[in-house]
Amino acid sequence: MPQGPGRPTRTARVAAVLLAALLSLTAAPATAAEDATPSGSGAPAVPLRVATYNIHAGAGEDQVFDLDRTAAALRDLRADVIGLQEVDVHWGERSDFTDEARALAEKLRMRVFFAPIYDLDPAAEGGERRQYGVAVLSRHPVLHAENHEITRLSTQTPDPVPAPAPGFAEIVISVKGVRTHVYSTHLDYRADPSIRAAQVDDMLGILADDRGPGVLVGDFNAEPSAPELAPLWHTLRDAAPDAGLTYPAIAPQKRIDLITVSDGITVTGARTHATDASDHRPVVADLRLPREDR
């Protein structure tokens, strides 16, 4: 699980360059969640299928790198928006120096926003920068994208100390006119919960600045009952409490991959998907987003 130095400066509001690249990708065909609904006051809630998946840098439970297998697992979810964790972009030999974010977006015909946690010098002169982080795939138009900083403890430097670092992804999408915030996160894996507690506090501070429906997904490296996650449940709800365990992918023992939603969002169903395309199982939830009265 590579994490480390070379962090970019905080993106105060990621602007046109990132969005231009993001929006240039081919949009996907409509899914069942994109059926037409009337707008305005009293209109029906808007359906949205969301998912989260730690893709283990494209390697399965068998430790074999196979991004086509990863893409097939994602395709089977039939999700409208997917938060990804452990995404390599030209990172190293383990993933053939592939830009996994862009490759998966192209395979699935979705838009993508990649938020690096680490941004390191190329492995060889003239090569691409080595990046690792989280991403969000979307079938819906993306209005804004941002790579936020939260507290991290690097795995790429000796004797690391807690410090702000990027890799908390946010996109704002338009779902039939409903402006919706979607966040993808990957919290610290260590047994000591103090870093995760700081990360939860940081994320809640960022969410507090936003308005409208919000969906936070990711690999929390802690189960929902963990004390360090308790502050989340004052603001968000666990969308998939009965969906099943997620880690490890084969004979899972824990539920650490979570989909959480803000007040006003209705959950109509949720499940895990049994696949060994990673060392985690993906989670998918069907939501209904409230429309604002006008």
Helices and strands as residue ranges (DSSP letters): H 16-23, G 32-34, E 46-54, G 56-58, H 67-77, E 81-89, G 93-95, H 100-108, E 111-120, E 130-138, E 142-152, E 163-175, E 178-186, H 194-207, E 214-219, G 227-234, E 236-238, E 257-262, E 266-272, E 283-289
